[in-house]
Amino acid sequence: MDVGAIDADTVTGGGNISLRSRLAILPQGSRITNAQGENVIDGNINIDAQVLRALENSDISANSQDFRGGQVNINAQGIFGTEFRDRPSD
């Protein structure tokens, strides 16, 4: 599988990412990230899927480098392969 990425690096902050899909698969090493700049208030990541499957070392994060991060909201009937980490995967 190919590695995929959805990035929303913003300069002024506040950009949201919304993903709607019946089946959302994040192949190994994929990422969905938001706001990586300095002094940026992050937007939110919203995922609405029947099934979310995140394979090895896939990351979903709404972080700000040195300010307030956003929220990650997942609405799914089944979520597989995810776990909380306090830092991005290697």
Biopython code that builds the backbone (N, CA, C, O; Angstrom):
import numpy as np
from Bio.PDB.StructureBuilder import StructureBuilder

atoms = [
    (1, "MET", "N", (0.826, -1.184, 0.000)),
    (1, "MET", "CA", (0.000, 0.000, 0.000)),
    (1, "MET", "C", (0.869, 1.246, 0.000)),
    (1, "MET", "O", (1.979, 1.243, 0.533)),
    (2, "ASP", "N", (0.361, 2.295, -0.594)),
    (2, "ASP", "CA", (1.067, 3.567, -0.621)),
    (2, "ASP", "C", (0.806, 4.339, 0.662)),
    (2, "ASP", "O", (-0.266, 4.241, 1.259)),
    (3, "VAL", "N", (1.810, 5.109, 1.077)),
    (3, "VAL", "CA", (1.659, 5.988, 2.228)),
    (3, "VAL", "C", (0.890, 7.216, 1.782)),
    (3, "VAL", "O", (1.149, 7.754, 0.705)),
    (4, "GLY", "N", (-0.050, 7.663, 2.594)),
    (4, "GLY", "CA", (-0.843, 8.841, 2.262)),
    (4, "GLY", "C", (-0.676, 9.907, 3.320)),
    (4, "GLY", "O", (-0.304, 9.618, 4.457)),
    (5, "ALA", "N", (-0.955, 11.147, 2.938)),
    (5, "ALA", "CA", (-0.853, 12.245, 3.882)),
    (5, "ALA", "C", (-1.889, 13.304, 3.549)),
    (5, "ALA", "O", (-2.110, 13.639, 2.386)),
    (6, "ILE", "N", (-2.514, 13.820, 4.586)),
    (6, "ILE", "CA", (-3.367, 15.004, 4.479)),
    (6, "ILE", "C", (-2.801, 15.981, 5.498)),
    (6, "ILE", "O", (-2.875, 15.733, 6.702)),
    (7, "ASP", "N", (-2.240, 17.084, 5.030)),
    (7, "ASP", "CA", (-1.649, 18.093, 5.899)),
    (7, "ASP", "C", (-2.363, 19.416, 5.684)),
    (7, "ASP", "O", (-2.693, 19.780, 4.556)),
    (8, "ALA", "N", (-2.598, 20.130, 6.776)),
    (8, "ALA", "CA", (-3.183, 21.459, 6.685)),
    (8, "ALA", "C", (-2.332, 22.411, 7.508)),
    (8, "ALA", "O", (-2.794, 22.972, 8.502)),
    (9, "ASP", "N", (-1.087, 22.589, 7.087)),
    (9, "ASP", "CA", (-0.200, 23.526, 7.768)),
    (9, "ASP", "C", (-0.672, 24.940, 7.475)),
    (9, "ASP", "O", (-0.742, 25.355, 6.318)),
    (10, "THR", "N", (-0.995, 25.674, 8.526)),
    (10, "THR", "CA", (-1.530, 27.018, 8.341)),
    (10, "THR", "C", (-0.621, 28.047, 8.994)),
    (10, "THR", "O", (0.083, 27.751, 9.959)),
    (11, "VAL", "N", (-0.646, 29.250, 8.459)),
    (11, "VAL", "CA", (0.143, 30.341, 9.009)),
    (11, "VAL", "C", (-0.663, 31.085, 10.068)),
    (11, "VAL", "O", (-0.119, 31.487, 11.096)),
    (12, "THR", "N", (-1.959, 31.269, 9.818)),
    (12, "THR", "CA", (-2.800, 32.008, 10.753)),
    (12, "THR", "C", (-3.657, 31.108, 11.620)),
    (12, "THR", "O", (-4.296, 31.594, 12.553)),
    (13, "GLY", "N", (-3.694, 29.811, 11.343)),
    (13, "GLY", "CA", (-4.422, 28.857, 12.171)),
    (13, "GLY", "C", (-5.892, 28.767, 11.823)),
    (13, "GLY", "O", (-6.399, 29.501, 10.974)),
    (14, "GLY", "N", (-6.563, 27.852, 12.498)),
    (14, "GLY", "CA", (-8.009, 27.732, 12.385)),
    (14, "GLY", "C", (-8.533, 26.881, 11.260)),
    (14, "GLY", "O", (-9.746, 26.693, 11.171)),
    (15, "GLY", "N", (-7.683, 26.347, 10.384)),
    (15, "GLY", "CA", (-8.158, 25.509, 9.289)),
    (15, "GLY", "C", (-8.587, 24.144, 9.803)),
    (15, "GLY", "O", (-7.867, 23.529, 10.590)),
    (16, "ASN", "N", (-9.736, 23.665, 9.377)),
    (16, "ASN", "CA", (-10.239, 22.368, 9.792)),
    (16, "ASN", "C", (-10.069, 21.349, 8.671)),
    (16, "ASN", "O", (-10.049, 21.702, 7.492)),
    (17, "ILE", "N", (-9.949, 20.083, 9.054)),
    (17, "ILE", "CA", (-9.938, 18.977, 8.108)),
    (17, "ILE", "C", (-11.169, 18.132, 8.406)),
    (17, "ILE", "O", (-11.373, 17.714, 9.546)),
    (18, "SER", "N", (-11.993, 17.877, 7.390)),
    (18, "SER", "CA", (-13.159, 17.012, 7.543)),
    (18, "SER", "C", (-13.071, 15.891, 6.523)),
    (18, "SER", "O", (-12.885, 16.137, 5.331)),
    (19, "LEU", "N", (-13.206, 14.654, 6.997)),
    (19, "LEU", "CA", (-13.124, 13.481, 6.147)),
    (19, "LEU", "C", (-14.385, 12.656, 6.345)),
    (19, "LEU", "O", (-14.701, 12.250, 7.463)),
    (20, "ARG", "N", (-15.111, 12.406, 5.241)),
    (20, "ARG", "CA", (-16.318, 11.578, 5.283)),
    (20, "ARG", "C", (-16.139, 10.426, 4.306)),
    (20, "ARG", "O", (-15.881, 10.629, 3.119)),
    (21, "SER", "N", (-16.282, 9.205, 4.832)),
    (21, "SER", "CA", (-16.085, 8.036, 4.001)),
    (21, "SER", "C", (-16.744, 6.833, 4.666)),
    (21, "SER", "O", (-16.816, 6.757, 5.893)),
    (22, "ARG", "N", (-17.223, 5.897, 3.854)),
    (22, "ARG", "CA", (-17.749, 4.659, 4.437)),
    (22, "ARG", "C", (-16.636, 3.869, 5.099)),
    (22, "ARG", "O", (-16.795, 3.374, 6.214)),
    (23, "LEU", "N", (-15.506, 3.753, 4.407)),
    (23, "LEU", "CA", (-14.361, 3.006, 4.906)),
    (23, "LEU", "C", (-13.122, 3.884, 4.785)),
    (23, "LEU", "O", (-12.687, 4.191, 3.675)),
    (24, "ALA", "N", (-12.559, 4.286, 5.903)),
    (24, "ALA", "CA", (-11.353, 5.120, 5.907)),
    (24, "ALA", "C", (-10.181, 4.250, 6.348)),
    (24, "ALA", "O", (-10.134, 3.794, 7.490)),
    (25, "ILE", "N", (-9.234, 4.023, 5.439)),
    (25, "ILE", "CA", (-8.057, 3.215, 5.738)),
    (25, "ILE", "C", (-6.826, 4.095, 5.635)),
    (25, "ILE", "O", (-6.593, 4.730, 4.607)),
    (26, "LEU", "N", (-6.041, 4.133, 6.695)),
    (26, "LEU", "CA", (-4.764, 4.834, 6.687)),
    (26, "LEU", "C", (-3.686, 3.766, 6.563)),
    (26, "LEU", "O", (-3.398, 3.067, 7.535)),
    (27, "PRO", "N", (-3.080, 3.626, 5.371)),
    (27, "PRO", "CA", (-2.030, 2.623, 5.186)),
    (27, "PRO", "C", (-0.850, 2.899, 6.120)),
    (27, "PRO", "O", (-0.744, 3.988, 6.685)),
    (28, "GLN", "N", (0.014, 1.935, 6.278)),
    (28, "GLN", "CA", (1.169, 2.037, 7.160)),
    (28, "GLN", "C", (1.938, 3.328, 6.928)),
    (28, "GLN", "O", (2.325, 3.633, 5.800)),
    (29, "GLY", "N", (2.157, 4.085, 7.996)),
    (29, "GLY", "CA", (2.935, 5.315, 7.931)),
    (29, "GLY", "C", (2.172, 6.524, 7.425)),
    (29, "GLY", "O", (2.787, 7.556, 7.154)),
    (30, "SER", "N", (0.852, 6.438, 7.288)),
    (30, "SER", "CA", (0.058, 7.574, 6.801)),
    (30, "SER", "C", (-0.166, 8.584, 7.917)),
    (30, "SER", "O", (0.033, 8.285, 9.095)),
    (31, "ARG", "N", (-0.586, 9.793, 7.524)),
    (31, "ARG", "CA", (-0.831, 10.805, 8.548)),
    (31, "ARG", "C", (-1.929, 11.773, 8.115)),
    (31, "ARG", "O", (-2.109, 12.059, 6.931)),
    (32, "ILE", "N", (-2.647, 12.261, 9.109)),
    (32, "ILE", "CA", (-3.569, 13.383, 8.960)),
    (32, "ILE", "C", (-3.142, 14.369, 10.038)),
    (32, "ILE", "O", (-3.289, 14.093, 11.229)),
    (33, "THR", "N", (-2.611, 15.523, 9.622)),
    (33, "THR", "CA", (-2.109, 16.491, 10.588)),
    (33, "THR", "C", (-2.643, 17.881, 10.290)),
    (33, "THR", "O", (-3.093, 18.172, 9.182)),
    (34, "ASN", "N", (-2.583, 18.722, 11.297)),
    (34, "ASN", "CA", (-3.095, 20.073, 11.185)),
    (34, "ASN", "C", (-2.184, 21.022, 11.952)),
    (34, "ASN", "O", (-1.658, 20.642, 12.998)),
    (35, "ALA", "N", (-1.984, 22.230, 11.471)),
    (35, "ALA", "CA", (-1.235, 23.341, 12.088)),
    (35, "ALA", "C", (0.089, 22.937, 12.700)),
    (35, "ALA", "O", (0.136, 22.444, 13.827)),
    (36, "GLN", "N", (1.143, 23.141, 11.974)),
    (36, "GLN", "CA", (2.478, 22.838, 12.456)),
    (36, "GLN", "C", (3.316, 24.097, 12.677)),
    (36, "GLN", "O", (4.471, 23.989, 13.087)),
    (37, "GLY", "N", (2.775, 25.274, 12.420)),
    (37, "GLY", "CA", (3.542, 26.515, 12.536)),
    (37, "GLY", "C", (3.698, 26.990, 13.965)),
    (37, "GLY", "O", (3.140, 26.399, 14.889)),
    (38, "GLU", "N", (4.466, 28.073, 14.146)),
    (38, "GLU", "CA", (4.685, 28.653, 15.465)),
    (38, "GLU", "C", (3.577, 29.636, 15.800)),
    (38, "GLU", "O", (3.091, 30.353, 14.924)),
    (39, "ASN", "N", (3.175, 29.672, 17.069)),
    (39, "ASN", "CA", (2.120, 30.569, 17.575)),
    (39, "ASN", "C", (0.836, 30.462, 16.763)),
    (39, "ASN", "O", (0.185, 31.470, 16.488)),
    (40, "VAL", "N", (0.473, 29.240, 16.379)),
    (40, "VAL", "CA", (-0.710, 29.012, 15.556)),
    (40, "VAL", "C", (-1.738, 28.234, 16.363)),
    (40, "VAL", "O", (-1.428, 27.180, 16.919)),
    (41, "ILE", "N", (-2.969, 28.753, 16.430)),
    (41, "ILE", "CA", (-4.071, 28.000, 17.035)),
    (41, "ILE", "C", (-4.547, 27.008, 15.992)),
    (41, "ILE", "O", (-4.910, 27.390, 14.879)),
    (42, "ASP", "N", (-4.545, 25.751, 16.347)),
    (42, "ASP", "CA", (-4.861, 24.699, 15.403)),
    (42, "ASP", "C", (-6.352, 24.588, 15.147)),
    (42, "ASP", "O", (-7.170, 24.940, 15.996)),
    (43, "GLY", "N", (-6.693, 24.093, 13.966)),
    (43, "GLY", "CA", (-8.066, 23.749, 13.644)),
    (43, "GLY", "C", (-8.365, 22.341, 14.136)),
    (43, "GLY", "O", (-7.538, 21.722, 14.806)),
    (44, "ASN", "N", (-9.532, 21.843, 13.807)),
    (44, "ASN", "CA", (-9.964, 20.524, 14.247)),
    (44, "ASN", "C", (-9.904, 19.522, 13.105)),
    (44, "ASN", "O", (-9.923, 19.895, 11.932)),
    (45, "ILE", "N", (-9.830, 18.251, 13.462)),
    (45, "ILE", "CA", (-9.910, 17.168, 12.497)),
    (45, "ILE", "C", (-11.173, 16.382, 12.815)),
    (45, "ILE", "O", (-11.335, 15.878, 13.927)),
    (46, "ASN", "N", (-12.073, 16.279, 11.831)),
    (46, "ASN", "CA", (-13.333, 15.556, 11.998)),
    (46, "ASN", "C", (-13.373, 14.400, 11.011)),
    (46, "ASN", "O", (-13.264, 14.604, 9.802)),
    (47, "ILE", "N", (-13.531, 13.182, 11.530)),
    (47, "ILE", "CA", (-13.608, 11.995, 10.692)),
    (47, "ILE", "C", (-14.950, 11.332, 10.935)),
    (47, "ILE", "O", (-15.287, 10.982, 12.067)),
    (48, "ASP", "N", (-15.716, 11.161, 9.863)),
    (48, "ASP", "CA", (-17.029, 10.519, 9.929)),
    (48, "ASP", "C", (-16.993, 9.328, 8.973)),
    (48, "ASP", "O", (-17.016, 9.505, 7.755)),
    (49, "ALA", "N", (-16.938, 8.112, 9.525)),
    (49, "ALA", "CA", (-16.808, 6.914, 8.700)),
    (49, "ALA", "C", (-17.519, 5.751, 9.388)),
    (49, "ALA", "O", (-17.655, 5.738, 10.611)),
    (50, "GLN", "N", (-17.969, 4.782, 8.607)),
    (50, "GLN", "CA", (-18.516, 3.583, 9.228)),
    (50, "GLN", "C", (-17.385, 2.813, 9.910)),
    (50, "GLN", "O", (-17.544, 2.318, 11.025)),
    (51, "VAL", "N", (-16.233, 2.718, 9.220)),
    (51, "VAL", "CA", (-15.076, 2.013, 9.767)),
    (51, "VAL", "C", (-13.821, 2.848, 9.526)),
    (51, "VAL", "O", (-13.594, 3.340, 8.421)),
    (52, "LEU", "N", (-13.011, 3.002, 10.571)),
    (52, "LEU", "CA", (-11.704, 3.643, 10.472)),
    (52, "LEU", "C", (-10.661, 2.589, 10.823)),
    (52, "LEU", "O", (-10.712, 1.988, 11.896)),
    (53, "ARG", "N", (-9.721, 2.372, 9.917)),
    (53, "ARG", "CA", (-8.656, 1.386, 10.121)),
    (53, "ARG", "C", (-7.327, 2.097, 9.926)),
    (53, "ARG", "O", (-7.022, 2.562, 8.828)),
    (54, "ALA", "N", (-6.536, 2.183, 10.993)),
    (54, "ALA", "CA", (-5.217, 2.822, 10.928)),
    (54, "ALA", "C", (-4.156, 1.745, 11.083)),
    (54, "ALA", "O", (-4.048, 1.116, 12.136)),
    (55, "LEU", "N", (-3.373, 1.533, 10.033)),
    (55, "LEU", "CA", (-2.336, 0.508, 10.059)),
    (55, "LEU", "C", (-1.076, 1.044, 10.723)),
    (55, "LEU", "O", (-1.012, 2.227, 11.058)),
    (56, "GLU", "N", (-0.089, 0.207, 10.915)),
    (56, "GLU", "CA", (1.118, 0.513, 11.674)),
    (56, "GLU", "C", (1.667, 1.918, 11.441)),
    (56, "GLU", "O", (1.839, 2.356, 10.303)),
    (57, "ASN", "N", (1.937, 2.610, 12.542)),
    (57, "ASN", "CA", (2.591, 3.915, 12.549)),
    (57, "ASN", "C", (1.858, 4.991, 11.764)),
    (57, "ASN", "O", (2.493, 5.879, 11.194)),
    (58, "SER", "N", (0.543, 4.926, 11.724)),
    (58, "SER", "CA", (-0.257, 5.994, 11.129)),
    (58, "SER", "C", (-0.645, 6.967, 12.231)),
    (58, "SER", "O", (-0.969, 6.556, 13.345)),
    (59, "ASP", "N", (-0.611, 8.265, 11.916)),
    (59, "ASP", "CA", (-0.873, 9.293, 12.924)),
    (59, "ASP", "C", (-2.034, 10.192, 12.508)),
    (59, "ASP", "O", (-2.177, 10.546, 11.337)),
    (60, "ILE", "N", (-2.853, 10.551, 13.484)),
    (60, "ILE", "CA", (-3.897, 11.564, 13.333)),
    (60, "ILE", "C", (-3.643, 12.557, 14.454)),
    (60, "ILE", "O", (-3.765, 12.205, 15.627)),
    (61, "SER", "N", (-3.289, 13.797, 14.111)),
    (61, "SER", "CA", (-2.967, 14.760, 15.162)),
    (61, "SER", "C", (-3.411, 16.167, 14.779)),
    (61, "SER", "O", (-3.363, 16.557, 13.612)),
    (62, "ALA", "N", (-3.840, 16.909, 15.778)),
    (62, "ALA", "CA", (-4.228, 18.313, 15.615)),
    (62, "ALA", "C", (-3.410, 19.124, 16.615)),
    (62, "ALA", "O", (-3.937, 19.632, 17.604)),
    (63, "ASN", "N", (-2.133, 19.233, 16.342)),
    (63, "ASN", "CA", (-1.194, 19.882, 17.258)),
    (63, "ASN", "C", (-0.774, 21.249, 16.760)),
    (63, "ASN", "O", (-0.809, 21.536, 15.563)),
    (64, "SER", "N", (-0.381, 22.075, 17.695)),
    (64, "SER", "CA", (0.271, 23.332, 17.374)),
    (64, "SER", "C", (1.673, 23.247, 17.964)),
    (64, "SER", "O", (1.855, 22.738, 19.070)),
    (65, "GLN", "N", (2.642, 23.735, 17.245)),
    (65, "GLN", "CA", (4.035, 23.591, 17.660)),
    (65, "GLN", "C", (4.277, 24.178, 19.052)),
    (65, "GLN", "O", (4.974, 23.569, 19.864)),
    (66, "ASP", "N", (3.708, 25.357, 19.337)),
    (66, "ASP", "CA", (3.951, 25.973, 20.640)),
    (66, "ASP", "C", (2.735, 26.766, 21.148)),
    (66, "ASP", "O", (2.875, 27.745, 21.881)),
    (67, "PHE", "N", (1.543, 26.316, 20.740)),
    (67, "PHE", "CA", (0.339, 27.013, 21.189)),
    (67, "PHE", "C", (-0.766, 25.996, 21.401)),
    (67, "PHE", "O", (-0.472, 24.826, 21.645)),
    (68, "ARG", "N", (-2.014, 26.394, 21.317)),
    (68, "ARG", "CA", (-3.145, 25.519, 21.597)),
    (68, "ARG", "C", (-3.490, 24.650, 20.383)),
    (68, "ARG", "O", (-3.731, 25.168, 19.293)),
    (69, "GLY", "N", (-3.513, 23.356, 20.574)),
    (69, "GLY", "CA", (-3.884, 22.431, 19.513)),
    (69, "GLY", "C", (-5.385, 22.352, 19.338)),
    (69, "GLY", "O", (-6.140, 22.896, 20.144)),
    (70, "GLY", "N", (-5.823, 21.672, 18.282)),
    (70, "GLY", "CA", (-7.241, 21.493, 18.014)),
    (70, "GLY", "C", (-7.749, 20.175, 18.574)),
    (70, "GLY", "O", (-7.074, 19.529, 19.375)),
    (71, "GLN", "N", (-8.935, 19.782, 18.151)),
    (71, "GLN", "CA", (-9.555, 18.544, 18.594)),
    (71, "GLN", "C", (-9.587, 17.548, 17.443)),
    (71, "GLN", "O", (-9.688, 17.929, 16.276)),
    (72, "VAL", "N", (-9.499, 16.268, 17.787)),
    (72, "VAL", "CA", (-9.705, 15.195, 16.829)),
    (72, "VAL", "C", (-11.019, 14.527, 17.219)),
    (72, "VAL", "O", (-11.139, 13.957, 18.303)),
    (73, "ASN", "N", (-12.005, 14.605, 16.322)),
    (73, "ASN", "CA", (-13.322, 14.014, 16.564)),
    (73, "ASN", "C", (-13.543, 12.892, 15.563)),
    (73, "ASN", "O", (-13.488, 13.109, 14.353)),
    (74, "ILE", "N", (-13.797, 11.679, 16.080)),
    (74, "ILE", "CA", (-14.028, 10.531, 15.216)),
    (74, "ILE", "C", (-15.398, 9.953, 15.519)),
    (74, "ILE", "O", (-15.702, 9.594, 16.657)),
    (75, "ASN", "N", (-16.224, 9.868, 14.474)),
    (75, "ASN", "CA", (-17.550, 9.266, 14.577)),
    (75, "ASN", "C", (-17.545, 8.040, 13.671)),
    (75, "ASN", "O", (-17.592, 8.168, 12.448)),
    (76, "ALA", "N", (-17.488, 6.834, 14.279)),
    (76, "ALA", "CA", (-17.402, 5.612, 13.491)),
    (76, "ALA", "C", (-18.058, 4.459, 14.247)),
    (76, "ALA", "O", (-18.100, 4.453, 15.477)),
    (77, "GLN", "N", (-18.566, 3.489, 13.498)),
    (77, "GLN", "CA", (-19.126, 2.296, 14.122)),
    (77, "GLN", "C", (-18.014, 1.356, 14.560)),
    (77, "GLN", "O", (-18.175, 0.619, 15.533)),
    (78, "GLY", "N", (-16.883, 1.371, 13.853)),
    (78, "GLY", "CA", (-15.743, 0.531, 14.200)),
    (78, "GLY", "C", (-14.448, 1.280, 13.998)),
    (78, "GLY", "O", (-14.250, 1.924, 12.967)),
    (79, "ILE", "N", (-13.556, 1.198, 14.984)),
    (79, "ILE", "CA", (-12.236, 1.827, 14.905)),
    (79, "ILE", "C", (-11.211, 0.748, 15.231)),
    (79, "ILE", "O", (-11.276, 0.114, 16.284)),
    (80, "PHE", "N", (-10.264, 0.546, 14.317)),
    (80, "PHE", "CA", (-9.286, -0.525, 14.483)),
    (80, "PHE", "C", (-7.870, -0.006, 14.283)),
    (80, "PHE", "O", (-7.618, 0.811, 13.397)),
    (81, "GLY", "N", (-6.947, -0.485, 15.113)),
    (81, "GLY", "CA", (-5.525, -0.216, 14.925)),
    (81, "GLY", "C", (-5.034, 1.103, 15.484)),
    (81, "GLY", "O", (-3.892, 1.480, 15.219)),
    (82, "THR", "N", (-5.849, 1.825, 16.249)),
    (82, "THR", "CA", (-5.404, 3.112, 16.783)),
    (82, "THR", "C", (-5.104, 2.982, 18.270)),
    (82, "THR", "O", (-5.655, 2.123, 18.959)),
    (83, "GLU", "N", (-4.236, 3.837, 18.742)),
    (83, "GLU", "CA", (-3.961, 3.926, 20.168)),
    (83, "GLU", "C", (-3.434, 5.322, 20.465)),
    (83, "GLU", "O", (-2.822, 5.959, 19.607)),
    (84, "PHE", "N", (-3.676, 5.795, 21.692)),
    (84, "PHE", "CA", (-3.199, 7.124, 22.078)),
    (84, "PHE", "C", (-1.693, 7.093, 22.266)),
    (84, "PHE", "O", (-1.144, 6.165, 22.860)),
    (85, "ARG", "N", (-1.030, 8.129, 21.749)),
    (85, "ARG", "CA", (0.401, 8.329, 21.972)),
    (85, "ARG", "C", (0.616, 9.801, 22.289)),
    (85, "ARG", "O", (-0.099, 10.659, 21.772)),
    (86, "ASP", "N", (1.589, 10.095, 23.126)),
    (86, "ASP", "CA", (1.855, 11.493, 23.452)),
    (86, "ASP", "C", (2.835, 12.154, 22.495)),
    (86, "ASP", "O", (3.212, 13.310, 22.686)),
    (87, "ARG", "N", (3.254, 11.412, 21.452)),
    (87, "ARG", "CA", (4.129, 11.982, 20.407)),
    (87, "ARG", "C", (3.895, 11.205, 19.116)),
    (87, "ARG", "O", (3.375, 10.090, 19.160)),
    (88, "PRO", "N", (4.267, 11.767, 17.969)),
    (88, "PRO", "CA", (4.074, 11.069, 16.691)),
    (88, "PRO", "C", (4.831, 9.748, 16.628)),
    (88, "PRO", "O", (5.830, 9.562, 17.324)),
    (89, "SER", "N", (4.355, 8.844, 15.801)),
    (89, "SER", "CA", (5.025, 7.550, 15.597)),
    (89, "SER", "C", (6.389, 7.756, 14.961)),
    (89, "SER", "O", (6.626, 8.759, 14.287)),
    (90, "ASP", "N", (7.284, 6.801, 15.179)),
    (90, "ASP", "CA", (8.591, 6.842, 14.538)),
    (90, "ASP", "C", (8.476, 6.638, 13.049)),
    (90, "ASP", "O", (9.486, 6.642, 12.345)),
]
sb = StructureBuilder()
sb.init_structure("model")
sb.init_model(0)
sb.init_chain("A")
sb.init_seg("    ")
for serial, (resi, resn, name, xyz) in enumerate(atoms, 1):
    if name == "N":
        sb.init_residue(resn, " ", resi, " ")
    sb.init_atom(name, np.array(xyz, "f"), 0.0, 1.0, " ", f" {name:<3s}", serial, name[0])
structure = sb.get_structure()
